Amino acid sequence: MTVRAFLIRGLVAGLVAGIATFFVAYWVGEPHVEAAIVLEESGTDEAPAETSHDHRDEAAGGHPHTHRYSHGDEGEGTEVSRDTQRTWGLLTGSLAVGVALGGIVALIAAGTAGRIGRLQPGQSTALVTLLGFVAYALVPFLKYPASPPAVGSGDTIGDRTALYFGFVVVSVLAAVAATYAALRLRERIGTYGGVVAGAGGYLAVMVVVGHLFATVNEVGGFPGDTLWFFRRASLFTLTTMWGVMGVVLTGLVGRLYAAETAQAQRRALAASL
């Protein structure tokens, strides 16, 4: 099993995950984005200073939402219709993220194949995907959940971005250290004890780090139910991306391992005759 074989299957799994994520984001997430945009434009919450929005009614009864993003004081901007954002733009972003994420996870899975206890490549791939989801997506989301339009000040976007990615880095490093510790402890106290110790260590580290990292609270007067539904939809979308990618990649790697194992057994049988 080569790294190239893992990578190809990771790209395929990421592509499938991107398609599935697009449909979930479109049907589950976009209605709440639209609701947040309506609230933003109605003056419920003040939009960031560098971003302006306008609606334009066009022929055939369409009401496309247009976002204009200003750049400094040049007076120029780029307009992207809301219809394009929620369809082709969303699809392109979902596919790009899915393929990139699938390739990265596949490379990590290739590097860990045969090195995580007695797990077969398919099993270790599933474990890598699960750990990636928890450390890279779920735990950072719990600390810094996604926010819809009209939530958050444009003046603090740099600080909020730095906090989020800093927390992601700490979470991933803590997960790697916890996994390594679990594998080492497994030889002394058994698989169950090693897993419990590793998971407990990761949880303890992230609880402490979560208290040390600053809390972001820029919700203002934004309706709580709309915010909750948006964040729930965002979590569904994240779970879809990682879940579909993990299932497809694990299946593809498992089939590859089974095929190569069967081929090796046939060669060994032929050589013994």
Protein Blocks (a to p, Z undefined) as FASTA:
>chain_A
ZZklmmmmmmmmmmmmmmmmmmmmmmmmmmmmmmmmmmmmnomaccdfkbccdddddehh
iacddddddehjnopacdddfklmmmmmmmmmmmmmmmmmmmmmmmmmmmmgopaojbdf
klmmmmmmmmmmmmmmmmmmmmmccddehiacfklmmmmmmmmmmmmmmmmmmmmmmmmm
mmmmmmmnojklmmmmmmmmmmmmmmmmmmmpccddfkljacfklmmmmmmmmmmmmmmm
mmmmmmmmmmmmmmmmmmmmmmmmmmmmmmmZZ
